[in-house]
Amino acid sequence: MKQLSETPLSILDLAPVAAGQTIGEAFARTLDLAQHAEAWGYNRFWLAEHHNLQGVASAATSILIGMVAGGTKSIRVGSGGVMLPNHAPLMIAEQFGTLETLYPGRIDLGLGRAPGTDPATARALRRGLTSTGQDFPRLLHELRTYFAGGSEDDGVKAYPGNGMAEQIPIWLLGSSDYSAQLSAALGLPFAFASHFAPAELYHSIKVYRQDFRPSKTLKAPYVMIGVPVVAAETDEAARFQATTPLQRVLKRVRNQSMELVPPIEPAELEKLWTFHERAAVYERFEIGIVGGPETVQKKLNALLESTQADELMIVSDLYKQSDRLKSFEITMQARSAKLSAIGNK
């Protein structure tokens, strides 16, 4: 049985931009969070590739990974993920080979097959590329070939990146059983995007564990799941803060700007959406955890018991940086059975 106190916690960040804030200020908040996360004992800090989403500034993912790794000392930093069909595998091999060279032993490469954007932007990103996402296994094989030593047929090698297969862990990310099956077949660690697509969580991790084949990379299945968490000093305060990410999901449902907006009273939130919009928002926030220290600890334990996840990747996008930092701090403290000091700093 998994124990919360022994389960690594990590952070997923999209360099969120708050209303009235500049992108530069959002980047500064991201680095500030990473530095605090390192001090609190978080295991990894990942950034996710998205494009043409106002309010989400993590488009140039590799560059932000370099910024965070350069501003920290020990926490693992990586992509959660790079959307491989948007890129030539050689370029990703060179970028992450460069990152691993600069920050040895600290870089993760999480890969997804979705474009991370709308169809028009996907076409703009790919331009001469012909990938549709269906050739993800081929692109993945090409990328891994560059890390393993390059192609002997055409002589193309990644410099840096060549020969770094063992130094740069590759994760497959997914919101369905497609990547679960592929990561199981290849013996790779699997990260499920339950922070925004929880419907297939239990089925996908079951498929992954059942079909897993040990590899040189990984001897046993390893599952990490995304978890939206809003932690505050009381349940009431957390419910108030949670209206920010809930409004953000509503904006996503409506295809509007995803800038972080100030929290509002929960009763006011009910006036903003239709019945169907409310259902859509909570469907995406199904495993979201909102509460004070004891509530967060209880719900994290329950989620861990039901999923038997090996690692939890926490998402907590709040309007004020101080509230966001407090949420992540309380979440880490709740990982311990000792709750008396939580919220007293």
N, C-alpha and C positions, 0 to 999 in steps of 0.2 A: 504494500500500500504506500502510495506516495505521501510524503510529509511536506507540508507547505514550508516549514522552516529549512528544509533541505533542497527546495526547488529553486533554481535560479530565476531571477526576475530580470527582464530586459525592457528596453524602451523603443517604441517606434515613433518617429517624428517625421512630419511632412513640412517642416519650416512654416507653420501656420502664420498667416498675416491677420492681425486684428484690425478691425475697422479704424481708420484714421492713422494707421501705422505704416511706415515705409517697409519695403522689402529688406533693406539694410538692417532695420531694427528687428525684423523677424529673424534674420540670420544671427544677430547678436543674442537673441533670446534662445535660439537653438544651441549655440555654443555654451551659454550660461547654464542651460538645463543639463547638457552633457557633463559639464564640470561638476555640477552638484551630484549628478547620477553616479559619477565615478567615486565621489567621496562617500556616498551612501551605500555603495556596494552593488550597484546594478551590474549585470554581467555583460550586456551588449547595448550599443546604441546604434539603431539602424535608421536609415533615411529611405524614403520611398519615391520612386520616379512617377511624376504626374506632369501633364502638359495642358496648357490652355485652361487652367482652372484658377480663376481669380481667388486669391486667398490661400493658395497652396504654392509655395515658392521652391519646392525641392526638385525642380526640373533638371538642373545640371547636377545629378546625384553624385557622381564621382568627385566633382569639385567640392561639394559640401562635405563629403566623407573626409577629404583631405583637410578641410578647415577644422572639423571636429577632432580628427586624429591628431592634428598639429597642436590643438589647444588642450589636449588631455595627455595622460601619461600611461595608463594601463588598461582602461576599458576597451573591449573589442568594439570596432566600428565597422559598419558595413551597409549593404543595400538590402532594403526590404520591400521591394527589390528593384533591380534593374530589369526593365522589360525588354528581354533579349531580341524579340522580333523587330524592335525599333533600331537595332544597331548591327553593324558588321561585327561578327564575333572576334575578329582580329583586333578591332579597336577596344573592345571590352577587355580582352586579354592584356593588351598593352597598358590600358588605364589601371587595371587592378594589379598588374605586375609592377607598375610604378608605385602604387600605393603601398603594396607589400614591401617593396624595397625601401621606401621612406619610413614605414612604420612596421617593422618586421614582427610577425607573430600576433598582429592585432586586427587584421583585415578579414572580413567575411564577404562572400559574394552570394547574395540571395537573388534568384532569378525567377521572373514571371513570364508568361506568354501572352498576356493581354497587352494592348497598346498603352493603357494608362491614360486614355483620353478619348475624344470623340472621333468618328471616322474621318472627318475632313482634316483634323490635325494629325491623325495617324498617317494619312497620305502625304501631308507636308513633311512629316518627320522622315518617312522612308524614301521619298522621292524615287531614286533609281532602284531601291530595294524592292524585291518582289514578295517578301514574306507576308503571310496572312495570319500567322500564329499556328497554323496547322503543321508547319515544318519546324516547329520548336525542337523536336528530338534531333533533327539534323543539325540545327544551329548549335544546340547544346553539345553534340558530338564534336562539331568543328571547334568550338571553344575549348573543350577539354583536351582536344588534340594539341592545340597551341600551348596549353599549360604543360602537357606531357612531353613536349619536345618538338612539335611542329610536324608538318607534312613532309614525308620523304619524297613524295611524288613531284611536288612543284617547288620544294625548297623554301616555302614561306614559313617564317618563324616569327614569334612575338618577342621583341626586345624593347623593354623588359617584359617578363611573363614566361619566357621559355624555361621549362623545367621546374615551374613553381606549383605543380599539381598538388604536392603534399603540403605546401605552405598556405595555400588559399582555399579554405573550405567552401565548397559549393553547396548551397541549399536550394531546393525547389520550393516555390511558393504556389499556393493555389486556393481557390474558393470552391472547388468541386473535386471529384475523385480522379480527374484526368492526371493532375500532377502527383496525386497520391499514388496512382498506379506506376507512373514513370519513375518517381523517386524510389519506390519500393523495388522496382526491377533493377535499378542501377545501384541500389544500396547507398542512397544519399539521405541526409536528414531532410525532414519535411516540415514546413511552416504553413499552418492553415490560417487564412484571413477571416477568422471568426469575428474580428472586431467590426466588420461591416457586412459579412455574408455568413451568418451563423447557421443557416438552414441545413447545410450539408456537412457540418462539423463532425458529428458522431459517425456518420456513414463513411466519410473520407478517411478518418484516422483508423477506423476498423479495417478498411480496405488496405491501407498502408501497412498496418501491422501484420495482417494475414498474409500479404503477398511479399513481404520484405525478404530480400535475398542479401545475405551478408556479403560485404565487399572489402577490398583493401582499405577503402575509406572509412567504413563503418561496420562494426560487427553485429550490432543490434539496432532495431528501429529507434529513432529519436524524433519526438514530436514536440514542436513548439506551437502554441496557439495565441492569437491576438485577443486581448481582453480590454474593452473600454472600461476605465475606472475613473470615478469622480469621488475622491476622498476628501473629507473635511473634518473639522473637530466634532461636529454633530451630524446626525442624519438630516436634520432640517437644513443646515447650512449646505450640505452636499446636494440635496434636492434642488436648492436654489442655484448652485453653481452648475448643476447638470443641464439647466435650461440652455446654456450656451452650446454644448455639443448637440443637443436635441434640435435647436434652431438650425444648426449647421447641417444636420442630416436633412431637415425639412427643405433647406435651400438646395441641397443636392437633388432631392426628389423633384423639386420644381425647376431644376437646371438653372439656378441663380448663382450669384457670387457666393463663394464659400468663406468669405472673410468672417473671422470670429466676431461675434457681437456680444454686448453686455448681457449678463443674466437678467432674467425677469422673474417675477413671482410665478410659481407653477400654475396658478389659476389663470394668469394672463396668457400663458402658453396655450391653454385649451381654446382660447379665442382665435388663435392664429391659424389653425389648421382645420381641414374638413375631416370627417370621419375616416375616409379612405386614406388621406395623408397621414393621419395619426397612426393608422394601422401599418402603413409602409415604413414610417419612422421607427416604430417599436419593433418591427420585424427585423430591421437592420441592427437595432440596439438590443436584441433579445438577450444576449449574455452580459450586457452592461451591468456593472456593479457600482452602486451609488450608496454612500453612507458614511457614517462616522467610523472610527477605528475598529470597534467590535463588529459592526455590520460588515465592513470590508473583509475583515479576517474570516468571519463565518462564511461569507459568500465565496471567497477565494478557496477556502477549504472544500466547500461543496462542489465547486467547479473542478477542482483538482481531483476530487474523489470520483466524479462522474466521467472525466476524460482520461485520467491517469497521464496527463501531459508531463513531459520531461522538463519543460520550461514554459514560462508565461511571459508574453511580450505585452507590456502595458501601454495603452494609448490614453492620454488625458489632455485634451485640447481645451484649455480654459482661457477666458478673456484676459484676465490680469496675470502677469508673470508670477506674482507672489502667490496667487491662488494655485497656479499650475505647479509651482515648486512644492507647495505644501501638500498637494494631492499626491505627488510622487513620493515625497518624504514619508507621509503617513502610510502609504501603501507598502513601502519597504519595511517600515516599523511593524506593520501588521503581520508581516511574514513571520515575525517572532511571536512567541507565546506571551512575551512580556509587554503588556499594553499600558502599564501605569504611566510611562513617560511620554506617551504619544500625545502630540498636540500641545505639550507644555513648553516647547522651545519658543 
